[in-house]
Amino acid sequence: MKILPPTCEKCFDDFQQALDELREVIRPFKNIPLDPKTQHKVIRTFELTHELALNTMGEFFKKQGRRPFSGSRDVTVEAFNEDLIDNGKGWLDIIIERIKFNPLYPEDYEAEFSHNIIKKHILLLENFERKMIGKLNN
């Protein structure tokens, strides 16, 4: 059986489901410190949501006939240039933080990263959702 490649709309639907899950995970912890287990869950859920956002951006550009991108930085810069995201620096900061959090690096960034997800990064994802809804409805 042949597997069809995902469409932009399917990628966006997957992103929205992951974003809803992330909202549910962080809702009880908006104003209280996280224990290490919860920090890890927030980060895992966020990473999935961020990857799905990047996939959605890539599929959106592919639908327009553009070439594939070589990495998350390239698709993020193009998304900023095309007004899919409104804070290019914030999105690039996410990429840097994800690299820092990589388990191959010795320092512990979980507390800082999970805090940034709850206080800053969720807003970037929600703004992307709003802008994509507008682009897909045009």
MIDOSE-1310 file (N, C-alpha, C; in nm, 2 decimals, decimal comma, always signed):
residues 138
mkil	+0,08/-0,12/+0,00/+0,00/+0,00/+0,00/+0,09/+0,12/+0,00; +0,06/+0,22/-0,08/+0,13/+0,34/-0,10/+0,09/+0,44/+0,01; +0,18/+0,51/+0,08/+0,15/+0,61/+0,18/+0,17/+0,74/+0,11; +0,06/+0,82/+0,13/+0,06/+0,96/+0,07/+0,14/+1,05/+0,16
pptc	+0,21/+1,15/+0,10/+0,28/+1,25/+0,18/+0,18/+1,34/+0,25; +0,21/+1,39/+0,36/+0,12/+1,48/+0,43/+0,09/+1,61/+0,36; -0,03/+1,66/+0,37/-0,06/+1,79/+0,31/-0,03/+1,90/+0,41; -0,03/+2,02/+0,37/-0,01/+2,13/+0,46/-0,13/+2,13/+0,56
ekcf	-0,25/+2,11/+0,51/-0,36/+2,11/+0,60/-0,35/+2,00/+0,71; -0,31/+1,88/+0,67/-0,29/+1,77/+0,76/-0,18/+1,80/+0,86; -0,07/+1,85/+0,82/+0,04/+1,89/+0,91/-0,02/+2,00/+1,01; -0,09/+2,09/+0,96/-0,15/+2,20/+1,05/-0,24/+2,14/+1,15
ddfq	-0,33/+2,05/+1,11/-0,42/+1,98/+1,20/-0,34/+1,91/+1,31; -0,24/+1,84/+1,27/-0,15/+1,77/+1,37/-0,09/+1,87/+1,46; -0,04/+1,98/+1,41/+0,02/+2,08/+1,49/-0,09/+2,13/+1,59; -0,21/+2,16/+1,55/-0,31/+2,22/+1,64/-0,34/+2,12/+1,75
qald	-0,35/+1,99/+1,72/-0,37/+1,89/+1,82/-0,26/+1,89/+1,92; -0,14/+1,90/+1,88/-0,02/+1,90/+1,97/-0,02/+2,03/+2,05; -0,06/+2,14/+1,99/-0,07/+2,26/+2,06/-0,17/+2,26/+2,17; -0,29/+2,20/+2,14/-0,39/+2,18/+2,24/-0,34/+2,09/+2,36
elre	-0,26/+1,99/+2,33/-0,21/+1,90/+2,43/-0,11/+1,98/+2,51; -0,02/+2,06/+2,45/+0,07/+2,15/+2,52/+0,00/+2,24/+2,62; -0,11/+2,30/+2,57/-0,18/+2,40/+2,65/-0,24/+2,32/+2,78; -0,29/+2,20/+2,76/-0,34/+2,12/+2,87/-0,23/+2,09/+2,97
virp	-0,11/+2,05/+2,92/+0,00/+2,02/+3,00/+0,05/+2,14/+3,09; +0,06/+2,25/+3,03/+0,11/+2,37/+3,10/+0,01/+2,45/+3,18; -0,12/+2,43/+3,15/-0,22/+2,51/+3,22/-0,21/+2,51/+3,37; -0,20/+2,40/+3,44/-0,19/+2,40/+3,58/-0,06/+2,46/+3,64
fkni	+0,04/+2,48/+3,55/+0,17/+2,53/+3,60/+0,21/+2,67/+3,56; +0,11/+2,75/+3,52/+0,14/+2,88/+3,48/+0,21/+2,97/+3,58; +0,18/+2,94/+3,71/+0,23/+3,03/+3,82/+0,30/+2,95/+3,93; +0,33/+2,83/+3,91/+0,40/+2,75/+4,02/+0,52/+2,68/+3,96
pldp	+0,62/+2,65/+4,04/+0,74/+2,58/+3,99/+0,71/+2,44/+3,95; +0,78/+2,39/+3,85/+0,76/+2,26/+3,80/+0,86/+2,16/+3,87; +0,81/+2,04/+3,89/+0,90/+1,93/+3,94/+0,97/+1,88/+3,82; +1,09/+1,81/+3,83/+1,16/+1,76/+3,72/+1,08/+1,67/+3,62
ktqh	+1,00/+1,59/+3,67/+0,91/+1,50/+3,58/+0,82/+1,59/+3,50; +0,76/+1,69/+3,55/+0,67/+1,77/+3,48/+0,75/+1,86/+3,38; +0,87/+1,91/+3,42/+0,95/+1,98/+3,33/+0,98/+1,90/+3,20; +1,02/+1,77/+3,22/+1,05/+1,68/+3,11/+0,92/+1,66/+3,02
kvir	+0,81/+1,65/+3,08/+0,68/+1,63/+3,00/+0,65/+1,76/+2,92; +0,67/+1,87/+2,98/+0,64/+2,00/+2,91/+0,74/+2,01/+2,79; +0,87/+1,98/+2,81/+0,97/+1,99/+2,71/+0,94/+1,89/+2,59; +0,91/+1,77/+2,63/+0,87/+1,67/+2,52/+0,75/+1,71/+2,44
tfel	+0,65/+1,76/+2,51/+0,53/+1,80/+2,44/+0,56/+1,92/+2,35; +0,64/+2,01/+2,40/+0,67/+2,13/+2,33/+0,76/+2,10/+2,20; +0,85/+2,01/+2,22/+0,94/+1,97/+2,11/+0,86/+1,91/+1,99; +0,76/+1,83/+2,03/+0,67/+1,77/+1,92/+0,59/+1,88/+1,86
thel	+0,54/+1,97/+1,93/+0,46/+2,08/+1,88/+0,54/+2,17/+1,79; +0,66/+2,20/+1,83/+0,75/+2,28/+1,75/+0,79/+2,21/+1,62; +0,82/+2,09/+1,63/+0,85/+2,01/+1,50/+0,73/+2,01/+1,41; +0,61/+2,00/+1,46/+0,49/+2,00/+1,37/+0,47/+2,14/+1,31
alnt	+0,50/+2,24/+1,39/+0,49/+2,38/+1,33/+0,59/+2,39/+1,22; +0,72/+2,34/+1,24/+0,81/+2,35/+1,13/+0,77/+2,27/+1,01; +0,71/+2,15/+1,03/+0,66/+2,07/+0,92/+0,55/+2,14/+0,85; +0,47/+2,20/+0,92/+0,36/+2,28/+0,86/+0,41/+2,39/+0,77
mgef	+0,51/+2,46/+0,82/+0,57/+2,57/+0,74/+0,63/+2,51/+0,61; +0,70/+2,40/+0,63/+0,77/+2,34/+0,51/+0,67/+2,30/+0,41; +0,56/+2,24/+0,45/+0,45/+2,19/+0,36/+0,38/+2,31/+0,30; +0,36/+2,42/+0,37/+0,30/+2,54/+0,32/+0,38/+2,59/+0,20
fkkq	+0,51/+2,60/+0,22/+0,60/+2,65/+0,12/+0,61/+2,55/+0,00; +0,61/+2,42/+0,03/+0,61/+2,32/-0,08/+0,48/+2,33/-0,16; +0,37/+2,36/-0,10/+0,24/+2,38/-0,17/+0,25/+2,49/-0,26; +0,33/+2,59/-0,23/+0,35/+2,71/-0,32/+0,46/+2,68/-0,43
grrp	+0,51/+2,56/-0,43/+0,61/+2,53/-0,53/+0,75/+2,56/-0,50; +0,78/+2,59/-0,37/+0,92/+2,63/-0,33/+1,00/+2,50/-0,30; +1,13/+2,52/-0,31/+1,22/+2,41/-0,28/+1,22/+2,37/-0,14; +1,26/+2,25/-0,10/+1,26/+2,21/+0,04/+1,37/+2,29/+0,11
fsgs	+1,36/+2,30/+0,24/+1,46/+2,37/+0,32/+1,55/+2,28/+0,38; +1,68/+2,33/+0,41/+1,78/+2,24/+0,46/+1,77/+2,22/+0,61; +1,70/+2,30/+0,68/+1,69/+2,29/+0,83/+1,59/+2,38/+0,89; +1,58/+2,37/+1,02/+1,48/+2,45/+1,09/+1,51/+2,60/+1,09
rdvt	+1,63/+2,63/+1,09/+1,66/+2,78/+1,08/+1,62/+2,84/+0,95; +1,64/+2,77/+0,84/+1,61/+2,82/+0,71/+1,45/+2,84/+0,69; +1,38/+2,74/+0,74/+1,23/+2,74/+0,73/+1,18/+2,85/+0,82; +1,24/+2,87/+0,93/+1,20/+2,97/+1,03/+1,22/+3,11/+0,97
veaf	+1,34/+3,14/+0,91/+1,37/+3,27/+0,85/+1,27/+3,29/+0,74; +1,24/+3,19/+0,66/+1,15/+3,21/+0,54/+1,01/+3,24/+0,60; +0,97/+3,17/+0,70/+0,84/+3,19/+0,76/+0,82/+3,33/+0,82; +0,93/+3,39/+0,87/+0,93/+3,52/+0,92/+0,91/+3,62/+0,80
nedl	+0,99/+3,59/+0,69/+0,99/+3,68/+0,57/+0,85/+3,68/+0,51; +0,78/+3,56/+0,52/+0,65/+3,55/+0,46/+0,53/+3,58/+0,56; +0,56/+3,63/+0,67/+0,47/+3,67/+0,77/+0,38/+3,55/+0,83; +0,44/+3,43/+0,83/+0,38/+3,32/+0,90/+0,40/+3,33/+1,05
idng	+0,51/+3,39/+1,09/+0,55/+3,41/+1,23/+0,58/+3,56/+1,24; +0,56/+3,61/+1,36/+0,58/+3,75/+1,38/+0,70/+3,79/+1,47; +0,77/+3,69/+1,52/+0,88/+3,71/+1,60/+1,00/+3,62/+1,56; +1,07/+3,66/+1,46/+1,17/+3,57/+1,41/+1,28/+3,54/+1,51
kgwl	+1,32/+3,64/+1,59/+1,42/+3,62/+1,69/+1,37/+3,52/+1,80; +1,25/+3,53/+1,84/+1,19/+3,44/+1,94/+1,20/+3,29/+1,88; +1,16/+3,27/+1,76/+1,16/+3,14/+1,70/+1,31/+3,09/+1,68; +1,40/+3,17/+1,65/+1,54/+3,13/+1,64/+1,59/+3,10/+1,78
diii	+1,55/+3,17/+1,88/+1,58/+3,14/+2,02/+1,54/+3,00/+2,06; +1,42/+2,96/+2,01/+1,37/+2,83/+2,04/+1,47/+2,72/+1,98; +1,51/+2,74/+1,86/+1,61/+2,65/+1,80/+1,73/+2,64/+1,88; +1,79/+2,75/+1,93/+1,91/+2,75/+2,01/+1,88/+2,68/+2,14
erik	+1,77/+2,71/+2,21/+1,74/+2,64/+2,33/+1,72/+2,49/+2,32; +1,66/+2,45/+2,21/+1,65/+2,31/+2,18/+1,79/+2,24/+2,17; +1,88/+2,31/+2,10/+2,01/+2,26/+2,09/+2,08/+2,25/+2,23; +2,06/+2,36/+2,31/+2,12/+2,36/+2,45/+2,06/+2,24/+2,53
fnpl	+1,93/+2,21/+2,51/+1,87/+2,11/+2,59/+1,91/+1,97/+2,54; +1,96/+1,96/+2,43/+2,00/+1,83/+2,38/+2,07/+1,75/+2,48; +2,03/+1,62/+2,51/+2,09/+1,55/+2,62/+2,24/+1,52/+2,60; +2,30/+1,55/+2,48/+2,44/+1,53/+2,47/+2,52/+1,64/+2,53
yped	+2,46/+1,75/+2,56/+2,53/+1,86/+2,63/+2,52/+1,84/+2,78; +2,63/+1,88/+2,85/+2,64/+1,84/+2,99/+2,55/+1,93/+3,09; +2,52/+2,05/+3,05/+2,45/+2,14/+3,15/+2,31/+2,11/+3,15; +2,25/+2,13/+3,27/+2,10/+2,11/+3,29/+2,03/+2,23/+3,25
yeae	+1,95/+2,23/+3,14/+1,87/+2,34/+3,10/+1,72/+2,32/+3,12; +1,68/+2,21/+3,17/+1,54/+2,17/+3,18/+1,46/+2,28/+3,25; +1,50/+2,33/+3,36/+1,42/+2,42/+3,44/+1,41/+2,55/+3,36; +1,52/+2,60/+3,30/+1,51/+2,73/+3,22/+1,43/+2,71/+3,10
fshn	+1,45/+2,60/+3,03/+1,38/+2,57/+2,90/+1,23/+2,56/+2,93; +1,19/+2,48/+3,03/+1,04/+2,46/+3,06/+0,98/+2,60/+3,10; +1,05/+2,68/+3,18/+1,00/+2,81/+3,21/+0,98/+2,89/+3,09; +1,08/+2,90/+3,00/+1,06/+2,97/+2,87/+0,94/+2,92/+2,79
iikk	+0,92/+2,79/+2,79/+0,81/+2,74/+2,71/+0,68/+2,79/+2,77; +0,66/+2,79/+2,90/+0,54/+2,83/+2,96/+0,52/+2,99/+2,95; +0,63/+3,06/+2,96/+0,62/+3,21/+2,97/+0,63/+3,27/+2,83; +0,70/+3,22/+2,73/+0,73/+3,28/+2,61/+0,69/+3,20/+2,48
hill	+0,74/+3,08/+2,48/+0,73/+3,00/+2,35/+0,59/+2,96/+2,32; +0,50/+2,93/+2,42/+0,37/+2,90/+2,39/+0,30/+3,01/+2,31; +0,33/+3,14/+2,34/+0,27/+3,25/+2,28/+0,31/+3,26/+2,13; +0,44/+3,22/+2,10/+0,48/+3,22/+1,96/+0,41/+3,11/+1,88
lenf	+0,39/+3,00/+1,94/+0,31/+2,89/+1,87/+0,17/+2,93/+1,85; +0,11/+3,00/+1,95/-0,03/+3,04/+1,93/-0,04/+3,15/+1,83; +0,05/+3,24/+1,82/+0,05/+3,34/+1,71/+0,07/+3,27/+1,57; +0,15/+3,17/+1,57/+0,17/+3,10/+1,44/+0,04/+3,03/+1,40
erkm	-0,03/+2,97/+1,50/-0,16/+2,91/+1,47/-0,26/+3,01/+1,41; -0,27/+3,13/+1,47/-0,36/+3,23/+1,43/-0,32/+3,28/+1,28; -0,20/+3,30/+1,26/-0,15/+3,34/+1,12/-0,18/+3,23/+1,02; -0,15/+3,10/+1,05/-0,18/+3,00/+0,96/-0,32/+2,98/+0,93
igkl	-0,41/+3,00/+1,03/-0,55/+2,99/+1,00/-0,59/+3,09/+0,90; -0,54/+3,21/+0,91/-0,56/+3,32/+0,81/-0,51/+3,29/+0,68; -0,39/+3,23/+0,67/-0,33/+3,19/+0,54/-0,41/+3,08/+0,47; -0,45/+2,98/+0,55/-0,52/+2,87/+0,49/-0,66/+2,90/+0,45
nn	-0,72/+3,00/+0,51/-0,86/+3,04/+0,48/-0,87/+3,14/+0,37; -0,76/+3,19/+0,32/-0,76/+3,28/+0,20/-0,76/+3,20/+0,07
